[in-house]
Each structure stands twice: as structure tokens, then as C-alpha cells.
Amino acid sequence: MQKILEVKNLKKNYGNLEAVKGVSFDIFENEIFGLVGPNGAGKSTVLKIIATILSMNGGQVLLCGEDLQKNSDKIRRMISYLPEEAGAYKNLTGLDYLNFMAAIYTDDRKKQKEFLEFGKEISNLGSRLKDKAKTYSKGMTRKLMLARAVMSRPKLAILDEPTSGLDVINGFEIRKIIKRLADEGMAVLLSSHNMLEVEFLSEKVAMIDKGEIKAEGSPLELKNRYNSQNLEEVFIKIANY
């Protein structure tokens, strides 16, 4: 199985604050990797560095063997990033928005059409794609944003709180989509406060606290290692809360 992402001894400082203190992990194709921790643990900073939004102060990030610091433009074409608070252009229809994003991803008209069709399928919004985004519920908007993030079939999809604030039905549908994308070959780096969601989705989980990874393994390995019923219990034991 191909290694998609390698994070080696990653460090990030904000002035005198060490936000990320030597974080390391790998992600393989077809794999959903969950990065979890409390607010301020450093997980969003890690995601933003990998997404080329923030610079690093030390370490190395490789995507399909390409060094992020040396080939950031090439890496941007192989990844997608869905932040927690993403939104569409309210006065565009969902279809117009996906068309617009497809044109940003590539100048190739044939690929634009492929991206658009895949985005329409992933969004599962049907005829509502003809309506303006300002008429969408939060769940519909999140589906549109996820479709935008994966329509180009990136090597790595970086998803920050993909089901945040959604009801049970919309959350379940988003999780099904993420599972399907991984089954089709996409690697997924997932961050979520919902430990049960992470346990359901992820083949491997890293628990980060105070800028350091405290434990890593499959959900089952972590539960067995720490004699816990679920990942919430594991994390509480690791972080001593």
C-alpha cells in the first residue's frame, strides 16, 4: 500500500508558544486517519501546515514523496482542505459554485466536466443544486463544501470537523461519503471533537494534547491498550483529565 503522507518531527511556534512539538505520523492510500484532541491541542495547526496555509518552524512533511517546503505548489494540486467554518458564495447556485471551483482546479475543459459530475454526485443535492446557496440548510451547505473539497479526487483530503453542528441524518450521510471516498483510494486526514465519529471512521487514530501526540493506533488497539470502552475514555486516561 502506498504511503501518501509522511509527517516527521513537525514543529510550530507562535512567538514563545510551542503549539506543535515534534509531531510525527504517516497516512496510506485508502486510509482514514483521525487526529483528535481538545481545543488548543495543536490539531488544527497541524492540518493547516499540511494544507500549506501555515509555515512550519521545524520538521518535514512529504506528500507522495514531495517535500512540502520545496514543492508546495505541486502539493497543493494533490490535496484539498475543508476547514471547520467553510461557506459557499451565497448568491451562487450550488451548481454554479461547483462549476466555478472546477474551473479553479483545472483549465482542462474535459477534467472540469469530470470534476463537476463527481461533485454533483457527492453532494447528493439533486435539483436543489439549482437553488442559491443562501437557501441551503447547514447540512446542505456542508455537503456542498465536502463535494467542493473532493471533486478533483485529491490524493489527500484534509477534513476539519466535517460534521460539526449537523443533525444525526446529515452527519450520517457525510460519514458515508467519507467512507466511500477512502474505499475508492483517497487518503483522508480527519480532525473531529466527536470521538465516536472518529472511532467509526478511522483505521488509525493519533491523540494530540499540548502539541504532542500522546498515543497512536487503531481504535481497537487503543481501547485494548488502555482498557477502555471507547476513545473518549482512552483520551481522558492519556491526558489525565
Phi, psi and omega in degrees: 000135185286136174278121182270313185233135172234120176248121187236113172051045184290134180227144176213128177245144168244093187065236179273356181273123174272099183281324179228126191240069175078049181278135178223137172191163178235151174228136181253164177300150181071002187258137170257119184247121181263127175248113188233154178170170181287173174302136179082007182283339181112359186293317179293327176296316178300314180299317182291328175294313180296327179280004179068021179272322177247150174275161177254159176257351178184161180095194184211142173234125178242132174240116186051038178086351180272133181281125183300320183287337181262332187226049184298324179296318179294320180294323179300333179279351182251356183235166168220154184225126176246102178288165183298320184250057178271149178214155179270169173288115192298329184269001173265149170288162177302320180294316178298322180296315179295322176300315180300315181291324178299322179290332176288321182292325184204152174270348182285115184299322180296316179293323177302317179295319178297316180297317181297314182296320179292320178298318178299318181295314183294320182296327180055034181264352175054228184293342179292345175297341178278350180268156179291146183299334180292346178268359186278148169287171178298320179296318178295319179298319181294322177297319178296317180294321177295319177300317177300319185290331186245358186298334179272006182051062181293160174294324182224125173257125180255112188241114181260112181051060186297336181246018183303125176078006182269154176285177186299316184294311180294321177298318179297319181293319178297317179297322177299318180297315181298318177300316181297317180299318178294319178300330181273002173119347183285138171272142184231127171255114190244132172240134181202147171280345184275096184297326179294322176297315179298319179297321180291320189271323198269137170283328181219147183226138170242131180256120184247138177210133180054039174080006182231145174279121184268333180199151179212143178162182174290157178307318181294316179301316182294319179295319178292318183298322184252015176048056186234155180280330183206176184290334176299314178297319178302312185294320179299320178292319182294315185274355179060042178272000000 
